[in-house]
Amino acid sequence: MSGNQTRTRRQWLGTCAGVAGTTALAGCFDSDTDENDGNENDVSGDPADASSSTDWPMYGVDLQNTGYQPNATGPSGDELTARKVHDIGGGSSYPVILADDRLYATSRDGVVLAFDRESEELLWKEDGHGPLMAHDGMIYGPRASHSVYGYDMEGGDRWESDEIELDSSLNLNNEPIPTPNGVFVISDNHVWNVDLDSGDYTSVRRYPRNSRDLIGTTDVPAYHDGILYHAMGVELYALNVETGDHEWTVKGENVLHIGNPTVFNGMVFVSGGDEQLHAYDAKSGEEVWTVETTTGVETSPAVADGIVYLGDNQRVIAVKAESGEIKWEIEKPLPESEVVIADDVVYLANSLGVIALDCNTGDLHWEMEFNGYFTSSPVISGETIYVPALDDKLYAIEGS
């Protein structure tokens, strides 16, 4: 199933043109089995539909990085089991994604894999590694040092964008973000737009070179209504992708790129190197509130129903999005964990296992110890959690 030749976007299009309770549970381990502005989360990123879709098409679920899938339910029952879905090779720090009837994964072995969502049968396997994001029948995310890859969802045919001529940096720095306006990717001093049809690229915005204040970039920018929210060094930007102008710029006292921004209900949330969770007005960039964290958090906030959730090394906190008031916090020493939310449950996966907390109270629903060291945020499909582990396997966690 692998071994297809890498093609340029134009070559690929040319080919296609001719084709019309709160009790902690001990986890059991089984390794033998193979855009709106209202109060609701905007999960309008393609191909998910906010009303009924159970897709998880990208990191953070949607282009706003909310980490919230309202139509997933998560596992239930008195006992949890972790079974091996597939040996993906090399482990992965990137979550799987779900789009239509497929599940897609990537690994450090440099492969992208597609599975049937119901049977979990491997459908295709191609070269590439990086975060996976579904858009308009394609999977984007993996990249070379100067170009972006895409994969046909159905058969895995890979195409490659034109090679971007970088001014100074050796590589593209951040993860490509597919949007209706193109695929946005960042180098040290440019935001680039790769055309979805031609594979051509243009510079949306050029930044000063050799500025110590602008060292480091956001891994996964947030996108909403034509605005790309991203950070370079100590500065956070709201970049209009049509004009190339900044709607606003915020300069922090410390770096703002260590966590990825999240956009919700007219506000932008991002954690900084100053050990603060910041909330900014999405229109003006004015700081609305800050909440102190126990460390400089390198994970991203998740948002659901007006509450911001964040995990750091010492606790998990739930903060009211409008006011910055802490709704609840639990002190629980744990490695930094990305937070995702489904069915009023907060999920965190890390080297110790998986933890499920009540969204409203922070009470522990269950926790599952695991010896394999989970390496990315969990993804929920129906009553199943999918998460890769350091032992090079993709696992499914299910209830009894």
C-alpha positions in Angstrom: 0.0 0.0 0.0 3.0 2.3 0.3 5.5 3.3 -2.3 3.5 5.8 -4.4 5.6 8.4 -6.0 5.5 11.9 -4.5 3.9 14.3 -6.9 3.6 18.0 -7.2 0.2 19.6 -6.5 -0.3 20.3 -10.3 0.6 16.7 -11.2 -1.8 15.3 -8.6 -4.6 17.6 -9.7 -4.0 16.6 -13.3 -4.4 12.9 -12.4 -7.6 13.7 -10.4 -9.1 15.7 -13.2 -9.8 12.5 -15.1 -11.7 10.9 -12.2 -15.3 11.9 -11.8 -19.4 8.1 39.5 -16.1 9.5 41.0 -14.3 6.3 41.9 -10.8 5.8 40.5 -10.6 2.7 38.4 -7.5 0.5 38.0 -6.8 0.2 34.3 -6.4 -3.2 32.6 -3.7 -3.5 30.0 -4.0 -5.9 27.1 -1.2 -5.9 24.6 -2.0 -9.0 22.8 -4.8 -7.6 20.6 -3.6 -6.2 17.6 -17.8 30.4 13.3 -20.1 31.8 15.4 -19.9 34.6 18.0 -22.5 33.2 20.4 -21.9 31.3 23.6 -21.4 27.9 21.9 -18.0 26.7 20.8 -17.3 27.3 17.1 -16.4 23.9 15.7 -17.0 24.8 12.1 -13.6 23.8 10.8 -14.0 21.4 7.8 -15.0 18.6 7.7 -16.6 18.7 11.2 -20.2 19.9 11.6 -21.1 21.4 15.0 -24.6 19.9 15.0 -23.9 16.2 14.5 -20.4 15.3 13.4 -18.3 13.0 15.6 -15.2 13.8 13.6 -12.0 14.9 15.2 -10.3 16.4 12.1 -7.3 18.1 13.5 -5.2 18.9 16.6 -7.5 20.8 18.9 -10.6 19.4 17.1 -11.2 22.7 15.1 -9.3 25.6 13.6 -9.8 27.6 16.8 -7.9 24.9 18.9 -10.8 24.6 21.4 -10.1 20.9 22.1 -13.8 20.3 22.5 -15.9 17.6 20.7 -19.5 17.8 21.9 -20.7 14.7 20.1 -18.2 12.2 21.6 -19.1 10.3 24.7 -16.0 8.5 26.0 -15.7 5.1 27.7 -18.0 4.0 30.5 -18.3 1.0 32.8 -16.6 -0.4 35.8 -13.4 -1.5 34.2 -11.2 0.0 31.5 -9.0 -1.9 29.1 -6.3 -0.7 26.7 -5.9 -2.8 23.6 -3.4 -2.5 20.8 -4.9 -1.2 17.5 -1.7 -1.3 15.5 2.1 -1.1 15.8 2.7 2.3 14.1 6.5 2.3 14.7 8.5 5.0 16.3 5.8 6.3 18.6 4.2 9.7 17.9 3.8 13.0 19.8 0.8 13.9 17.5 -2.8 12.8 18.1 -4.7 10.7 15.7 -7.5 12.3 13.7 -11.0 11.1 12.7 -12.6 12.1 9.5 -15.7 10.5 8.0 -15.2 6.7 8.3 -11.4 6.8 8.7 -8.9 7.1 11.5 -5.5 8.5 10.6 -2.2 8.3 12.5 1.4 9.2 12.0 4.6 8.0 13.7 8.3 9.0 14.1 9.2 6.2 11.7 8.1 8.7 9.0 4.8 7.2 8.0 1.1 8.3 7.7 -1.4 5.5 8.2 -5.1 5.3 7.4 -7.5 2.9 9.2 -11.1 2.0 8.7 -12.8 3.6 11.7 -15.1 0.7 12.4 -12.9 -2.4 11.7 -9.6 -0.7 12.4 -8.2 -2.4 9.3 -5.1 -0.6 7.8 -6.2 0.9 4.4 -3.0 2.7 3.3 0.4 3.7 4.5 2.6 6.5 3.0 5.8 8.3 3.8 5.6 11.4 6.0 5.4 12.6 9.6 3.7 15.5 11.3 0.4 16.6 12.8 -2.5 15.5 10.7 -5.3 17.9 9.7 -8.3 16.9 7.4 -9.7 19.4 4.9 -11.8 19.0 1.8 -10.9 15.3 1.1 -7.3 15.7 1.9 -4.9 15.2 4.9 -2.4 18.0 5.5 0.3 18.4 8.1 3.4 16.4 7.3 6.1 18.5 5.6 9.6 18.6 4.2 12.1 21.2 5.2 10.8 23.6 2.5 7.4 22.2 1.4 4.1 20.9 2.6 2.6 17.5 1.9 -1.0 16.5 1.3 -2.6 13.0 1.1 -5.8 11.9 -0.7 -8.0 10.6 2.1 -9.3 7.7 -0.1 -6.1 6.2 -1.5 -3.2 8.0 0.2 -1.8 9.5 -3.0 0.7 12.1 -1.8 1.4 15.5 -3.4 3.9 18.1 -2.5 3.6 21.9 -2.7 6.1 24.1 -4.5 9.4 24.4 -2.6 9.4 27.6 -0.5 12.5 29.7 -0.8 13.3 30.6 2.7 15.4 33.7 3.5 17.5 32.4 6.4 15.9 29.5 8.3 16.7 26.0 7.5 13.2 24.7 7.8 9.6 25.6 8.0 8.9 26.0 11.8 5.3 25.4 12.6 2.6 22.9 11.7 0.7 23.7 8.4 -2.9 24.9 9.0 -5.4 24.1 6.2 -8.2 26.7 5.9 -10.6 27.8 3.2 -8.1 30.6 2.5 -5.1 28.2 1.9 -2.6 26.3 4.0 -0.7 28.6 6.3 2.8 27.7 7.5 5.5 29.8 9.3 9.2 30.1 8.9 11.5 32.2 11.1 10.5 35.5 9.5 7.5 34.8 7.2 3.9 33.6 7.3 3.4 31.7 4.0 0.1 30.8 2.3 0.2 27.7 0.1 -2.6 27.6 -2.5 -4.8 24.6 -2.1 -5.3 24.3 -5.9 -2.0 25.1 -7.5 0.5 24.5 -4.7 2.0 27.9 -5.3 3.0 29.9 -2.3 3.0 33.6 -1.3 4.3 35.5 1.7 1.4 36.8 3.8 3.7 38.7 6.2 7.4 39.2 6.6 8.9 39.8 10.1 12.2 41.4 11.0 15.2 39.1 10.9 17.7 38.6 13.7 15.4 40.1 16.4 16.0 38.4 19.8 12.4 39.3 20.8 11.0 37.2 17.9 12.9 33.9 18.5 10.6 30.9 18.5 7.1 30.5 16.9 3.8 29.0 17.8 3.5 25.3 16.9 -0.2 25.3 16.0 -1.7 28.7 15.3 -5.4 29.3 15.7 -7.6 30.5 12.8 -10.9 32.2 12.9 -12.9 34.4 10.4 -9.8 35.2 8.3 -7.5 35.9 11.2 -4.5 33.8 12.1 -3.5 34.0 15.7 0.2 33.2 16.3 3.2 34.2 18.4 6.8 34.9 17.7 9.0 35.2 20.8 7.4 37.7 23.1 4.8 38.9 20.6 1.3 37.6 19.9 -0.4 38.6 16.6 -3.8 38.7 15.1 -2.8 38.5 11.4 -5.4 39.3 8.7 -4.5 36.7 6.0 -6.2 38.7 3.2 -4.3 42.0 3.7 -1.2 40.8 5.6 -1.8 43.5 8.2 -1.9 42.9 12.0 -5.2 43.7 13.5 -3.3 44.0 16.7 0.0 43.0 18.4 0.6 42.2 22.0 4.1 42.3 23.5 4.5 40.2 26.6 7.1 40.2 29.3 8.1 36.7 28.4 7.7 34.4 25.4 4.1 33.8 24.3 4.8 31.0 21.8 5.3 28.0 24.2 1.6 27.1 24.2 -0.8 27.3 21.3 -3.5 29.9 21.3 -7.2 29.1 21.5 -10.0 31.3 20.2 -13.5 31.2 21.7 -16.4 33.7 21.8 -14.4 36.8 20.9 -11.4 36.0 23.1 -8.0 34.5 22.7 -6.4 32.4 25.4 -2.7 31.5 25.5 -0.2 30.4 28.2 3.1 32.2 28.4 6.6 31.7 29.7 5.8 34.2 32.4 3.8 31.4 34.2 0.4 33.1 33.4 -2.6 32.1 31.4 -3.6 35.2 29.4 -7.0 36.2 28.0 -7.1 38.8 25.2 -10.0 40.5 23.4 -9.9 39.0 19.9 -10.9 42.3 18.2 -8.6 44.7 20.0 -5.9 42.6 21.6 -6.6 44.2 25.0 -5.7 42.0 27.9 -8.9 41.0 29.7 -7.4 38.9 32.6 -4.6 36.6 33.6 -4.4 33.6 35.9 -1.2 32.4 37.5 0.0 29.0 36.6 2.5 26.9 38.6 5.0 26.7 35.7 5.5 28.1 32.2 2.9 25.8 30.6 3.8 24.4 27.2 0.3 23.0 26.6 -2.8 24.6 25.1 -5.9 25.7 26.9 -9.2 23.9 26.0 -12.6 25.7 26.0 -16.1 24.3 26.4 -19.3 26.1 27.4 -17.6 29.2 28.6 -14.9 27.5 30.7 -11.2 27.4 30.0 -9.3 24.3 31.1 -5.6 23.9 31.5 -3.2 21.4 33.0 0.2 22.2 34.3 2.8 20.3 36.3 1.0 20.7 39.7 -2.7 21.0 39.0 -5.7 21.2 36.6 -7.7 24.4 36.6 -11.1 25.4 35.2 -11.4 29.2 34.6 -14.5 31.2 33.7 -13.7 32.6 30.2 -15.4 35.9 30.7 -14.1 36.9 34.1 -10.9 34.8 34.7 -12.5 33.5 38.0 -11.2 30.1 38.9 -14.2 27.7 39.0 -12.3 24.8 40.4 -8.8 23.5 40.6 -7.3 20.2 41.7 -3.8 19.8 42.9 -2.4 16.7 41.2 1.3 16.5 40.3 1.5 15.1 36.8 3.5 15.7 33.6 2.2 18.5 31.5 -0.8 17.2 29.6 -2.9 18.5 26.7 -6.6 18.8 27.8 -9.5 17.7 25.6 -13.2 17.7 26.4 -16.1 15.5 25.5 -19.5 14.8 27.1 -18.8 17.0 30.2 -15.6 15.2 30.9 -12.0 16.6 30.9 -9.4 14.1 29.6 -5.7 14.2 30.1 -3.1 11.7 28.8 0.5 11.6 29.9 3.3 9.3 31.0 1.3 8.1 33.9 -1.8 7.1 32.0 -5.2 8.7 31.3 -7.3 10.8 33.7 -11.0 11.7 33.4 -12.4 14.6 35.4 -15.9 16.1 35.8 -16.1 19.3 33.8 -18.3 21.0 36.3 -16.6 20.1 39.6 -13.2 18.7 38.8 -14.1 15.4 40.6 -12.3 12.3 39.4 -14.4 10.0 37.2 -11.6 7.5 36.7 -7.9 7.2 36.1 -6.0 4.5 34.3 -2.4 3.7 35.0 -0.4 2.7 32.0 3.2 1.5 31.6 3.6 2.4 28.0 3.9 6.2 28.4 1.2 8.0 26.3 2.8 10.6 24.1 0.0 12.8 22.8 -3.4 14.2 23.7 -6.3 11.6 23.6 -8.9 11.6 20.9 -12.4 10.3 21.6 -14.5 8.4 19.0 -17.9 7.3 20.4 -17.0 5.4 23.6 -13.4 4.8 22.6 -10.2 6.8 23.4 -7.4 6.6 20.9 -3.9 7.5 22.0 -0.3 6.6 20.8 2.3 5.4 23.3 6.1 5.3 23.6 6.2 1.6 22.9 5.4 2.4 19.2 1.8 1.3 19.4 -1.6 2.9 18.9 -4.0 2.0 21.7 -7.8 2.0 22.1 -9.1 2.5 25.6 -12.6 1.2 26.2 -15.0 0.5 29.0 -16.5 -2.8 30.0 
